[in-house]
Amino acid sequence: MSAAGPRFDLCALGEPMVEFNQARGGDAASWRQGFGGDTSNMAVAAARLGARAAYVTRVGDDAFGRLFRALWREEGVSDEGVATDPDAPTAVYFVTHGPAGHAFSYLRAGSAASRMTPATLPLEVIRASRVLHVSGISQAISSGACDAVFAAIAAARVAGAKVSYDPNLRPTLWPRDRARAIALATMRECDWCLPSAEDAAWMFGTDEPDAVADACRRAGARGVAYKRGAQGCIVDDGHKRAAIAPHRVATVDATGAGDCFDGAFVARLCAGDSPLDAARFANAAAAIATTGYGAVEPLPRPRDVDALLRRAA
């Protein structure tokens, strides 16, 4: 980190994915193109809320990789830590809709992002950031990417940066025992663990708030922001623990809401908020993100979050 201070409030590391969302209504053969990938969503959410954000990944030398670079630049997310892989594609996923709700189909095997390794990391970007954000999905897509996450954490620590970690466990991506072991090992290295209720149930066998917060702290996490969806969230900064009530909104699609929470929470911590105030803001931002379709389009601006908080008060 330079003597003048970090250039970025945060950098996020992971796998971006182009989204194709099936049209609702009669024309099931039509698809709307959007963007996804948990840590990319997080970086965009943080940037929309005023943070200086950067992203670290690999994309294919293809139209989808170029679309992502255009998105990040438009949203104010630095892509100087993004490499172009000439031999692997940018990942894609499809969202279909039926009587049981929405379903996801992924084309991500062998993606450019899965070819990340410690040797490919743009260490200058990581060292220039106040916070490094990583996720369990980043660790699950390949052993090389998992190693890259731990190498990035080590580089961030040497530079004096904080680490936030969303376990974001996906049973379809890796075996439970490996996922749990990797998640617990990462918690030992993080300043903030940001699990969901689904993560907690998979890792700890419970989603009870105090039990989850206690388990994360025992694993070594210095702070916990436990995302409980429609039940609000719990924040524990190592000194005190508080519950934050949910907001009543017209929810239509919860895709990316947890990523929005992560981005908002870290953005507000970097802006100087207390953990409790940052969690209040993030809780409201995530609620707003559920009122539109897709992972990126409904991510809120500061005025949207402030308006919801004023109404709630």
Secondary structure, 3 states (H helix, E strand, C coil): CCCCCCCEEEEEECCCEEEEEECCCCCCCCEEEEEECHHHHHHHHHHHCCCCEEEEEEEECCHHHHHHHHHHHHHCEEEEEEEEECCCCCEEEEEEEECCEEEEEEECCCCCHHHCCHHHCCHHHHHCEEEEEEEHHHHHCCHHHHHHHHHHHHHHHHCCCEEEEECCCCCCCCCHHHHHHHHHHHHCCCCEECCEHHHHHHHHCCCCHHHHHHHHHHHCCCEEEEECHHHCEEEECCCCEEEECCCCCCCCCCCCHHHHHHHHHHHHHHCCCCHHHHHHHHHHHHHHHCCCCCCCCCCCCHHHHHHHHHHHC
